[in-house]
Amino acid sequence: MKLRFAAVVLLPYSLAHGEPRFTQNDFGGVGLLQTPTARMAPAGEFSLNANRTDPYSRYSISIQPLDWLEGSFRYTAISDRKYGAEAFSGDQSYKDKAVDVKARLWQESHWLPEVALGFRDVGGTGLFSSEYFVANKRYYNLDFSLGIAWGYIGNRGDFENPLGYLDERFDTRPVNTGADAGDVNTNSYFRGSPALFGGVSYQTPWSPLSLKLEFDGNDYKHEPLDNSLKQDSPINIGAVFKLTDSVDLTAGWERGNTALFGITFHTNFASRKAPAKRYDPAVEALPAHAPTTPLDQVDWAGVSKRLENNAGYKVERIAQRDSELIVYGEQSRYFYSAKGVGRASRILDNSANDEIDWFTLVNKRYDMPVDEVSVPRETFRAVVNNQQDLTDLHRTTELNRATPHIENTLYTQALEPFTYGFGLGYKQNVGGPDGLLYQLTADVDAEYRFTRNTWTSGVISTNLLNNFDKFTYDAPSNLPRVRTDLRKYVITSDVTMPTFQLNHAKQLDQDLFGMVYGGYLESMFAGVGGELLFRPMGERWAVGADLNFVRQRDFDQGFGLRDYNTVTGHITTYTELPFDLQAAVSVGRYLARDWGATVDLSHEFTNGVKFGGWVTRTTASKEEFGEGSFDKGIYISVPFDELMSVSTMRRANLVWAPLTRDGGARLNRQYSLYTMTNGRDKDAFYKNFEKITE
């Protein structure tokens, strides 16, 4: 039996920040109140923010993938403006979506300030768009900031644009009405009259409390949607109180006449300590001396059971080659492969006589040999017994491509064909006239293996709670409705079958993997398809391709099909970039029959937490795509191993996209060869090598 999870809730985990603390501004991102600063949160920081300053309610997510790069996704409700006519959206207030980004240009030194360049509302409606340079300098418990901004932050327009001397077009800034929602607004960058902004934050002697004083660069006479606001003073003041290590409360007085209240939940996924694995089985102690039982008389069935229960290996067979003991199996429990290897080595050391000098674990995925790890027995024993340093084991442990051996098979284990699990699922949709829509489900998944590399898998989902029945707005689309019929797929039936498919995978060559599949591939599409992946062992790049013929499913997600069908597929390159970034670039045909490319950039921390974002541009025009102009979003992928008191290989994937549209929509395939062959990433193994002793 296995547990299945599909969503995670951010909880206030303890995180001790060293002073000074870098707190969030009203819009999301490190800053004062209305304005940003050049400061950055520590890499790995995640913040969920909510605040109210009449007439704006702002909800934002801020992530810090690198120590010099900050990104935010924001959702703003403008309470004194309606989304549209009452017949269209009822009494819903206007909703605005935006993405912000800020990059540090250089760090603070003894004489020089920290300097950052930022863009607010890039790729959203542009109603709050702004570009700025800002600098910060610290003096004891005071942190001063000073910046220059174009657009919303600098709407006061203190002086003529100095860039106008280069080109007179910089003298005026195009008026943004939100009609080009989703554009990156490059035609407005650094245009118009800029203004100065700045302020100071003060960390009081009472550590939970910090104070803020800000000089606003906006005079609020040119607010979006002709919503001019009265400003009695450009000075804003505020206070941030650290309620717990992961919860901040903010109060302030802005524009000289309006109160601010806010709350921030934050944690650091890179530095926070994962919970102790209290529910993992205890590691086996090493024997004082190697056993003396001949290898052909060892209870290998019992060893196999221990390898599964304690080390997470579902054993296929155990073999001997000279002084090497080889275990072929599939790791099914430990996110850190070094941890499974170490536990397996302990078990083998307890079982094999002194004929054996090496333990080799061949890691397979659906019978595809992905990698093999070879551990020197004596060095491993010495390190575990604190007689040698871990670096000696690091240097002598080998991670290689799995290759065939001439060997003597000691034991073969029968395949366990059937597994199943339970979990919760969560869907959400934001950004339309209906506000936030959500669904919570109870899911049962099952897998039956006909052979080790041919299997069928499926999910049955039962609706527990949702408000999609309030979803009365189907967004206009000039493309085939491949995603915008979301409401109908959610509310038509309380019991659904999101997936049910037959799969076959195979290693075609030493670095080439293939897979074919067919059935009900996702909640909206059924069909057949195949994937190829070329991934050399230990290389920081790979190339894959998938091709699928699919047909749209009935709204009840049963066995029925609709008339729409298409061919979709992509060629994808995966590569490592400078600054510890990973890139996946896909080129091909999407579900709505549009052609284009998706660029996905991400950063993965040592513990497996990944922050990323994507942009898709296709042949679908702005008019065909609709609001948003093109597909984009941000995501966080968190190993459940970082959140739970028991080891698991499962992940929680949290995705925020401004809108659900038909353009740039990809098939949500259940299996990916790139993920299935992650054991070929040597960096991930050696970065967490210390887990081999746990």
Secondary structure, 3 states (H helix, E strand, C coil): CCCCCCCCCCCCCCCCCCCCCCCECCCCCEECCCCECCCCCCCCEEEEEEEEECCEEEEEEEEEEECCEEEEEEEEEEEEEECCCHHHHCCCEEEEEEEEEEEEEECCCCCCCEEEEEEECCCCCCCCCEEEEEEEEEECCEEEEEEEEEEHHHCCCCCCCHHHHCCHHHHCCCCCCCCCCCCCCHHHCCCCCCEEEEEEEEECCCCCEEEEEEECCCCCCCCHHHCCCCCCCCEEEEEEEEEECCEEEEEEEECCCEEEEEEEEEEECCCCCCCCCCCCCCCCCCCCCCCCCCHHHCCHHHHHHHHHHHHCEEEEEEEEECCEEEEEEEECCCCCHHHHHHHHHHHHHCCCCCCCCEEEEEEEECCEEEEEEEEEHHHHHHHHCCCCCHHHHHHHCEEECCCCCCCEEEEECCCCCEEEEEEEEEEEEEEECCEEEEEEEEEEEEEEEEECCEEEEEEEEEEEEECHHHCCCCCCCCCCCCCCCHHHHHHCCCEEEEEEEEEEEEEEECCEEEEEEEEECCCCEEEEEEEEEECCCCCCEEEEEEEEEEEEECCCCCCCEEEEEEEEEEEEEEEEECCCEEEEEEEEECCCCCEEEEEEEEEECCCCCEEEEEEEEECCCHHHHCCCCCEEEEEEEEEHHHCCCCCCCCEEEEEECCCCCCCCCCCCCCCCHHHHCHHHCHHHHHHCHHHHHC
